[in-house]
């Protein structure tokens, strides 16, 4: 009977050791999963920061060139306005004289298609 109780004690001890090993394996697995999650989060953050930096660089390049285009267009517009204003001031008096002469100098005459009723 003592051999049976010794066998049962050995089985219980073996079961307890297996249970302890299983618990320790679960703890290691949980620890490893947590570590892997932290590593993945760090890698994702690093990747996101890198992509945002690249995006800002590209955006600066594009917006910078658009800023140059905007400045060029503004300069061309100012030049065109200046040219039109100077042309207006140069030609205003002669155009007014032509308009007034056309309006005021009327020479009445009979239209060639007018039939004289006899």
C-alpha positions as CSV (number, residue, x, y, z in Angstrom):
1,X,0.0,0.0,0.0
2,X,2.8,2.4,0.7
3,X,4.1,1.8,-2.8
4,X,0.7,2.8,-4.2
5,X,0.7,5.9,-2.0
6,X,4.2,6.7,-3.1
7,X,3.2,6.2,-6.7
8,X,0.3,8.5,-6.2
9,X,2.5,11.1,-4.5
10,X,5.0,10.9,-7.4
11,X,2.1,11.4,-9.9
12,X,0.8,14.3,-7.9
13,X,4.3,15.8,-7.7
14,X,4.8,15.2,-11.5
15,X,1.4,16.8,-12.1
16,X,2.4,19.8,-10.0
17,X,5.7,20.2,-11.8
18,X,3.9,20.0,-15.2
19,X,1.4,22.6,-14.0
20,X,4.2,24.9,-12.8
21,X,6.0,24.5,-16.2
22,X,2.8,25.2,-18.0
23,X,2.2,28.3,-15.9
24,X,5.8,29.5,-16.5
25,X,5.4,28.8,-20.3
26,X,2.2,30.9,-20.3
27,X,4.0,33.7,-18.5
28,X,6.9,33.6,-21.0
29,X,4.4,33.5,-23.9
30,X,2.5,36.5,-22.4
31,X,5.8,38.4,-21.8
32,X,7.0,37.6,-25.4
33,X,3.7,38.7,-26.9
34,X,3.8,42.0,-24.9
35,X,7.4,42.6,-26.0
36,X,6.5,41.8,-29.7
37,X,3.6,44.2,-29.5
38,X,5.8,47.0,-28.1
39,X,8.4,46.3,-30.8
40,X,5.7,46.4,-33.5
41,X,4.3,49.7,-32.1
42,X,7.7,51.2,-32.0
43,X,8.4,50.1,-35.6
44,X,5.0,51.5,-36.7
45,X,5.7,54.8,-35.1
46,X,9.1,55.0,-36.7
47,X,7.6,54.2,-40.1
48,X,4.8,56.7,-39.7
49,X,7.3,59.5,-38.7
50,X,9.4,58.7,-41.7
51,X,6.5,58.7,-44.1
52,X,5.2,62.0,-42.6
53,X,8.7,63.5,-43.0
54,X,8.8,62.4,-46.7
55,X,5.3,63.8,-47.2
56,X,6.2,67.2,-45.7
57,X,9.4,67.3,-47.9
58,X,7.4,66.6,-51.0
59,X,4.7,69.0,-50.0
60,X,7.3,71.7,-49.4
61,X,8.8,71.0,-52.8
62,X,5.5,71.2,-54.6
63,X,4.2,74.2,-52.6
64,X,7.5,75.9,-53.0
65,X,7.4,75.6,-56.8
66,X,3.7,76.8,-56.7
67,X,4.8,79.8,-54.7
68,X,7.4,80.6,-57.4
69,X,4.7,80.3,-60.1
70,X,2.4,82.5,-58.0
71,X,5.0,85.1,-57.7
72,X,5.8,85.0,-61.5
73,X,2.1,85.3,-62.4
74,X,1.7,88.2,-60.0
75,X,4.7,89.9,-61.5
76,X,3.3,89.4,-65.1
77,X,-0.1,90.7,-64.1
78,X,1.4,93.8,-62.6
79,X,3.5,94.4,-65.7
80,X,0.4,93.9,-67.9
81,X,-1.6,96.4,-65.9
82,X,1.2,98.9,-66.0
83,X,1.4,98.6,-69.8
84,X,-2.3,98.9,-70.2
85,X,-2.4,102.0,-68.0
86,X,0.4,103.7,-69.9
87,X,-1.2,102.9,-73.2
88,X,-4.5,104.3,-72.0
89,X,-2.9,107.6,-70.9
90,X,-0.9,107.8,-74.2
91,X,-3.9,107.2,-76.5
92,X,-6.8,108.7,-74.4
93,X,-6.7,112.2,-75.9
94,X,-6.4,111.2,-79.6
95,X,-9.2,108.6,-79.2
96,X,-11.5,111.3,-77.5
97,X,-10.8,113.6,-80.5
98,X,-11.7,110.9,-83.0
99,X,-14.9,110.0,-81.1
100,X,-16.0,113.6,-80.8
101,X,-15.2,114.3,-84.5
102,X,-17.2,111.2,-85.6
103,X,-20.1,112.2,-83.4
104,X,-20.1,116.0,-84.1
105,X,-19.2,116.1,-87.7
106,X,-22.4,115.1,-89.4
107,X,-22.8,115.5,-93.1
108,X,-26.4,114.8,-94.2
109,X,-26.9,113.1,-97.5
110,X,-29.5,111.0,-99.2
111,X,-28.9,107.3,-99.3
112,X,-28.2,105.9,-102.7
113,X,-31.1,103.4,-102.5
114,X,-33.6,106.1,-101.9
115,X,-36.1,106.3,-104.8
116,X,-37.5,109.6,-105.5
117,X,-41.2,109.5,-106.0
118,X,-42.2,111.4,-109.2
